[in-house]
Amino acid sequence: MGLLSFMKNAGEKLFGTEAKANVEAIKKYIQAQGLSTEGLEFSVDGDKVKVSGKVADQETKEKIILCCGNVQGVESVEDNITVTKPADESQYHTVVSGDTLSKISQRYYGDAKKYNVIFDANRPMLSNPDKIYPGQKLRIPAQGPTQRPGAEKTL
């Protein structure tokens, strides 16, 4: 629980020309990502989105927070979500110009080849590992799974 900061001028453009955060648009965006908003309450206060309620797991919680914050016009998300199955919290990384998932993976895991761990952790918000943008906030899971040498990961 807490307050997570985002870049107000970066992110999905959900609000059209008015550029004001809107609860219904945010809920529709979350649902479009295949995440449920059932049992959650949302409110908007200027450029801050507040979300509370209960979800099944830490991953779902983190993805919902990112969906709320990686939206143009949103500067912060107040997280009051509880989880049924607690787990280690992810770290977050704000993408800067020149970042790639491989560079980010090298920084957090010491292995550029683990970029798929970060990609998978941010699906479905990321549809392609090469499509990240400056200002976007990404989940960096506490520990990425180790892939066997020679094994291919289906995207």
Summary of the structure (lengths in Angstrom):
residues: 155
radius of gyration: 15.5
end to end distance: 31.7
largest distance: 49.7
contacts: 439
relative contact order: 0.19
helix: 28%
strand: 26%
